[in-house]
């Protein structure tokens, strides 16, 4: 974890970043920033570049112009320090048909060197937090659409991180579950995590956002 410690202030920044592929402008130039213990919400219509911007901020996509940073490092998911600092749900995470929900979290815990003695209790708590406590023995393909989204969020929240980046975490969730996710995000923010998310839901936005940026003018 020494590499993570080198990222002292967990600010996430995009300075004049854009993305152009051939004749298509996926993201018009924009500057955004979120510091530790704050939440930045990105809004805008489909095609405005929200997902593209999130992918740039987590280092999964190089910008055409500008720079993106996580802490003191250039945003690059190949950098071990960045990879360890950032937990992101931007697109569907990899899951395994022959592993239960509980198995997935145990595997994730081992990947990030969690304490084996307390793993079972923490896995149970992580599932219960999102209303999946009775579903730990199910396989991912046995879940409903809303349960699948909650499981993806559980995978993202469970691993250690200083930065959370989420693309529409409210999608496919009913009003009660959206409020639950908003409370979890607010608690993480208040505990010092840097939170960046694209979100269409005004209730979630009102609960968690310290700053809102509206993206306009790009076409996918």
KAWOGI-V840802 format. One record per residue. N is the residue number from 1. RES is the residue in one small letter. PSI is psi in whole degrees, -180 to 180 (999 if undefined). D_FIRST is the distance of its C-alpha to the first C-alpha in Angstrom with 2 decimals. Layout:
BEGIN
n={N;N}
res={RES;RES}
psi={PSI;PSI}
d_first={D_FIRST;D_FIRST}
END
This chain:
BEGIN
n={1;2;3;4;5;6;7;8;9;10;11;12;13;14;15;16;17;18;19;20;21;22;23;24;25;26;27;28;29;30;31;32;33;34;35;36;37;38;39;40;41;42;43;44;45;46;47;48;49;50;51;52;53;54;55;56;57;58;59;60;61;62;63;64;65;66;67;68;69;70;71;72;73;74;75;76;77;78;79;80;81;82;83;84;85;86;87;88;89;90;91;92;93;94;95;96;97;98;99;100;101;102;103;104;105;106;107;108;109;110;111;112;113;114;115;116;117;118;119;120;121;122;123;124;125;126;127;128;129;130;131;132;133;134;135;136;137;138;139;140;141;142;143;144;145;146;147;148;149;150;151;152;153;154;155;156;157;158;159;160;161;162;163;164;165;166;167;168;169;170;171;172;173;174;175;176;177;178;179;180;181;182;183;184;185;186;187;188;189;190;191;192;193;194;195;196;197;198;199;200;201;202;203;204;205;206;207;208;209;210;211;212;213;214;215;216;217;218;219;220}
res={x;x;x;x;x;x;x;x;x;x;x;x;x;x;x;x;x;x;x;x;x;x;x;x;x;x;x;x;x;x;x;x;x;x;x;x;x;x;x;x;x;x;x;x;x;x;x;x;x;x;x;x;x;x;x;x;x;x;x;x;x;x;x;x;x;x;x;x;x;x;x;x;x;x;x;x;x;x;x;x;x;x;x;x;x;x;x;x;x;x;x;x;x;x;x;x;x;x;x;x;x;x;x;x;x;x;x;x;x;x;x;x;x;x;x;x;x;x;x;x;x;x;x;x;x;x;x;x;x;x;x;x;x;x;x;x;x;x;x;x;x;x;x;x;x;x;x;x;x;x;x;x;x;x;x;x;x;x;x;x;x;x;x;x;x;x;x;x;x;x;x;x;x;x;x;x;x;x;x;x;x;x;x;x;x;x;x;x;x;x;x;x;x;x;x;x;x;x;x;x;x;x;x;x;x;x;x;x;x;x;x;x;x;x;x;x;x;x;x;x}
psi={5;-35;-38;-40;-25;-20;86;-64;122;51;143;125;143;117;109;42;145;168;122;129;110;-128;-6;130;106;-29;120;154;132;150;130;158;145;135;170;135;16;164;127;126;130;131;165;160;165;134;-1;-12;15;-51;-40;-43;-42;-42;-35;-43;-29;0;18;-12;124;139;154;-40;160;-174;149;138;150;114;-128;3;148;136;109;112;-13;-16;121;-35;-43;-44;-38;-29;-31;125;123;142;87;92;165;128;159;133;167;128;-29;12;137;172;-44;-42;-41;-44;-36;-43;-42;-41;-43;-37;-38;23;43;161;117;-34;-31;6;-48;-42;-40;-36;-46;-42;-38;-40;-42;-38;-34;16;22;16;-32;2;10;-27;0;163;154;-37;-6;2;153;174;-46;-40;-36;-43;-42;-39;-41;-39;-39;-42;-39;-44;-28;-37;149;140;156;-12;132;127;121;135;106;63;-18;-8;139;11;145;177;-41;-44;-34;-43;-38;-47;-39;-40;-39;-44;-41;-39;-41;-44;-47;-23;-1;-1;142;125;129;128;148;132;136;-12;120;-31;-45;-46;-46;-32;-35;-21;130;-26;141;132;125;122;134;158;-7;159;135;999}
d_first={0.00;3.83;5.39;5.32;6.62;9.13;10.68;12.54;15.35;14.84;18.31;19.39;22.40;25.00;27.61;30.89;29.30;31.74;32.15;35.37;36.13;39.63;42.07;39.80;37.85;35.04;33.70;35.76;34.07;32.20;29.82;27.55;24.81;22.86;20.94;18.63;20.79;23.36;24.60;26.24;28.73;30.26;33.82;36.48;38.76;37.92;37.59;36.39;33.01;30.66;28.77;28.82;27.30;24.49;23.76;23.76;21.42;18.72;19.31;21.31;24.49;25.27;27.72;31.17;31.24;28.93;25.18;22.32;19.08;15.93;14.97;15.66;15.23;18.03;17.81;17.26;15.91;15.54;12.85;9.42;8.17;11.31;11.23;8.09;9.73;13.20;15.09;18.56;21.93;24.03;26.31;26.43;23.31;23.91;25.42;27.21;30.82;30.72;27.75;28.47;26.60;25.21;24.23;22.30;20.14;19.68;18.60;16.15;14.74;14.45;12.82;9.84;10.01;12.22;14.51;17.45;19.97;19.69;19.06;22.77;23.27;20.44;21.71;25.20;24.30;22.62;25.79;28.10;26.65;27.89;31.10;30.19;30.30;33.41;32.25;29.32;31.57;32.65;31.64;30.55;33.96;35.72;34.44;36.43;35.37;34.18;32.38;30.61;29.34;28.18;26.36;24.59;23.56;22.40;20.10;18.67;18.45;17.02;13.59;10.92;11.30;12.34;15.09;17.82;20.32;23.34;26.61;29.46;27.82;31.32;33.01;35.15;34.65;37.58;38.01;36.68;33.46;32.95;33.30;30.79;28.15;29.00;28.44;25.01;24.02;25.64;23.77;20.35;21.61;22.95;19.70;18.17;17.03;18.41;20.86;22.89;25.51;28.78;31.28;35.05;35.50;36.90;36.14;32.41;32.45;34.41;32.06;28.70;29.44;29.18;30.30;32.09;32.62;35.48;35.34;38.74;40.51;38.55;39.77;37.89}
END
